[in-house]
Structures are given as C-alpha cells and as structure tokens.
Amino acid sequence: MDTQTALDIALKLVAITVAFTVVLLIVAYTVLAERRVLGFIQGRLGPNRVGYGGMLQPFADLLKFIFKEDIVPDKSTRFIYFLAPVVATMAALMTMIVYPFGPELRIPFTDIVIPLTIARLDIGLLYVLGITSIGVYGIMLAGWSSNNKYSLMGGLRSSAQMISYELALGMSLIGVILLAGTLDLAQIVEQQSGWHGTRWFILFHPLGFVIYMIAAIAETNRVPFDLPEAETELVAGFHTEYSAMKFALFFLAEYINMFTVSMLATTLFLGGWNVPFAEDIFGRGTFLFGLVSAIGFILKVIFFLFLYIWLRGTLPRFRFDQLMNFGWKILLPFALLSIFITATLIFLFPNL
Amino acid sequence: MLVLLFILFAGMAIGCALAVVAQRNPLYSAISLIGVFISLACLYVMLAAPFIAAVQVIVYAGAIMVLVVFVIMLLNVEEEAHRRPRLKFLLPVAIALSAVLIAEVAFILVSVQESRITPASGSADVGLTQSIGSALFTRYLLPFEITSILLLMAIVGAMTLARRGGLLSGNDKTRRD
C-alpha cells in the first residue's frame, strides 16, 4: 500500500466520522425538537430545563439510557436478541455515505477541494434501497427473539407494512430515474441545477413526490403508520422487551431513518443542494456557493423533519386493514399511473 | 489489499454457507443464508459489477429472505430435536453429488488455466447500470420479455392457488373485507 492510497483511506475515514457526527447531532436535536414542537402543538411546554431552553436534553437522555439497568428476557433467543438492534442501527447509518451534502467545497486561498459526499456510487439510489430493505430484519428479529407475543405481533406487522410500502416507494422513484437517466445521486442533483437552480424534479413528477412521502412515512414506522408500536394494542410493539442502550439503538435507528428518508426526498425531488439563484449571486465553484448550497440542503432536510413532527401532532393512527388496503389498492396503482404520466411527458417533450 | 478483501468476503460466504446447513434452528439457517447473499454481493462489488451486487441485496436479502424469515416466524418452527436421520441412504448420494460438483469446478479451473485465450478485456463500463440496461433492452430483449411473462404467470398462478375455488369461478365468499 503506497502513501497515496493510505492518504485516501485516511481522508475517507475522516469524512465518514465528520458526516456521522453531524448527522447524529442533528438526529439528537430532532428528538428534542419533536418533544418541543409536540408540546407547542398540544399547548404545553415540553422539556426546557436542561441547559438553555432544553438544549442539553439529548445528552441527559443519552446518560439516562447508558446508566439504566439492561434487562434481558429469560426465554429470549440470546444471540438474535443482541443482533437485532445492531442490524437496525447499522442499516440506518450505512445509507449516509452516498448522499451529496453539497457541491465541492473549495477552501479559500488554497487549491484544496473537498467533495461534500463520502462515496460517489454509480448505483447510489439502488444502494440506498438495498440497505433500507436490510433494515427490516432489525425489527423482525427483535420481535421474534424477545419471546413475547406483543413483540412478535409488532415485528410481523412492521415487516408486512415495510414490504408492502417498499413497492410503492420504489415505483415512485422510477419517474425520477427516467427524468435523470442515471442512478448516481450526485448526477441527479446536478441535473436539477438548471433554471437558476429551480429545475427541481418535483415540478415534473409531483404525484411521485406525494406517493414517495406517504410511503416513506410508512417505511419509517411513523404516525399515522406507526402500527408496529401501537401502544393501545401492542404495549410498545417490537421493542417491548428492550431496555437501556439497546432500546436507545432502536430509537436512534428510527430517527436516523427519518433523516435519511428526508435526505432522499430532498435529493431526488427538491433539487438536493441547489439553492435558487445562489449560482448567480456567488458564482459556481466558490467557497460561499458551496457553503450556501450545503446549508440549503440541510434546511430542506430539516423542513421534512418538521413535517414528520407536524404529522405526529396532527394525525390519528390507521387501522391495520385500512393500512394494507391503502398501500396495495390506492398507493400502488397511483404509483404506476405516475410512472405512466412521467414517461409520456418525457416521450412528448424529450428536451424538457 | 484486494486479495485480503477477497479472502474476507469469500471466507464469510463459505462460513455462512456451512452455518446454513449445520444450524438446527431454521431461523439461524435463514439468517446465515442472508449472510451468504450479502458476502456474495460484496464479492460482486469487487468484480466491478455494482449493479448486480445491489440487485442481489435488494432481491434476495431484501425481498425473498424477508418472506422466508416471515414464514418461519409465523409458523414458529421449533428447534429440530437431535434425532438420527431417517433417510440414511441420502448420505452417500450427497457425498457423490458434491464430489461431482467439486470435479466440475476443478475442471473449469484447470481448463481456464491451460487455455491460451486471453480474456476479452471488457471496457470500463461493463458492469455499470447503463451498459446493462442498453444490453437488456436491445440485444437480449426477447429473453428479457419472456422472463417477465414467466414472472407474470407465476403471479397469476400464486393468486389462483391462494383464492380457494380458483380465480375464474367468481367465488368471493372466502374473501374477507
């Protein structure tokens, strides 16, 4: 191994560490934001005692999780019981590496160019879908290995739901692939930079965007699709028997999944890091352009995270048969229709 | 570096494959099989075929094995009791068949080594999505379409079996809405 490859590997490791730290911090504050915003919606305050306005609450929660007693059910399948939270968190974190957080960042007064994406894959989108589909196992195995009927029911429900909505999710992305002609996420974002940075694919594929958002909420098991952990029916669903840090891992995985799903929505439909008119003001390739674009990307993602919290404060939960009927009889046909419409558009106006 | 990675993933694949056969608990076998698929996908990536790797993970690990695990969980198959195998005559048959398989692999290895034909140097984009897509929809269009018709037939067949009384009899009483 010569020094160049060693340097490359070291750079990648640094990039991965930075990206994971930033994302985990944002995720930690999403939890706080959720509690505060829910409090606002429900006419109460929410946690505001630890630090200024509750700013240190995530760390207090983390300490609590670490110091709690770790209870393992007596009749659980030990190995799989330990494996499940690891699989869930790992699958959630692994998709992080393909998203373009921004264009190349040129450090001022030097020639150093930092790409704001860890790995640029030719099959970026497929990679995301593949890793997401692995994430189901975490929940399934957790439900099974706990040896608890509520956990099992929660795991079964969750896997059925995730398999069903994965179809609609994949279908809603096909329109974007048709428009972009590539699976490389960086190129998909590049293609949305026309029209002064407003040529977003949501304009050509609005139905697909709506279907993607619905399916994505179902994929992440959030309200109104949070049947796997419906308290009134299943205690706490698949993680009933999990305590302390292992529960925290599931909790973390859920919020990371929310974050990555929001990032995918931003990348594919809302133009990724393209900020309208940023190119005209700062000029392409400058340091400020890169910075503004990256901040724009994060702001769009935060908008989606807020949407999630907003939905949780607003909507009631589906019934299970309603969920399945909706997924298979409404969402899937409409997803097919959206592919048809987008394909026709591309055929009629090839230089759209 | 590449050799190290190859040994790692190949070892993982072989180890998981042995575990599939050796485990008594069906769920452990299923999980080991997922491990086999994932390490195979890693090997595909090393062979510069990322598309195949992604499809391998999505289709096998993400879809088919989920169903298998689902069924095992639903049936709650107990751990197989340690009993003497009833079908004893299968043992020599298995050994003979695996010997044939190993002989085939060895023959291929030897014949590839001895042949003087240099492998066609594929262009750099041989494993990429675009080249696979254009090959599928131009040169191999007919097999591709036939495969899709086969899959459609399988779906219709599954539905016919699942609905008691057959698809065409219009017997909707068994449906629960």
Contacts between the chains, C-beta under 8 A, distances in Angstrom:
chain1	res1	chain2	res2	distance
A	1	B	1	6.2
A	5	B	1	7.5
A	77	B	27	7.8
A	80	B	27	7.2
A	80	B	28	8.0
A	80	B	31	7.3
A	83	B	31	7.9
A	121	B	50	6.5
A	122	B	50	5.7
A	122	B	51	7.6
A	122	B	128	5.2
A	122	B	129	6.2
A	123	B	50	4.7
A	123	B	51	5.5
A	123	B	53	7.9
A	123	B	54	4.8
A	123	B	129	6.0
A	126	B	51	7.1
A	126	B	54	3.7
A	126	B	55	7.3
A	126	B	58	6.8
A	126	B	129	7.8
A	127	B	50	7.9
A	127	B	54	5.8
A	129	B	54	7.7
A	129	B	58	5.8
A	129	B	62	7.8
A	130	B	41	8.0
A	130	B	54	5.0
A	130	B	57	3.8
A	130	B	58	4.6
A	130	B	61	7.6
A	130	B	62	6.2
A	131	B	57	7.6
A	132	B	62	8.0
A	133	B	57	7.2
A	133	B	58	5.8
A	133	B	61	7.1
A	133	B	62	2.8
A	133	B	63	6.9
A	133	B	66	7.5
A	134	B	38	7.8
A	134	B	57	6.9
A	134	B	61	6.1
A	134	B	62	6.3
A	136	B	62	7.4
A	136	B	66	5.7
A	137	B	31	8.0
A	137	B	34	7.1
A	137	B	66	7.4
A	137	B	69	7.2
A	140	B	66	7.3
A	140	B	69	5.9
A	140	B	70	7.2
A	140	B	73	6.8
A	141	B	31	7.6
A	141	B	69	7.7
A	143	B	73	7.6
A	144	B	27	7.0
A	144	B	73	4.8
A	152	B	73	6.9
A	155	B	73	7.2
A	156	B	70	7.2
A	156	B	73	6.6
A	156	B	74	7.0
A	159	B	66	6.3
A	159	B	69	8.0
A	159	B	70	6.0
A	160	B	70	7.7
A	163	B	63	7.5
A	163	B	66	6.0
A	163	B	67	7.8
A	166	B	62	7.9
A	182	B	129	7.7
A	182	B	130	7.7
A	183	B	129	5.5
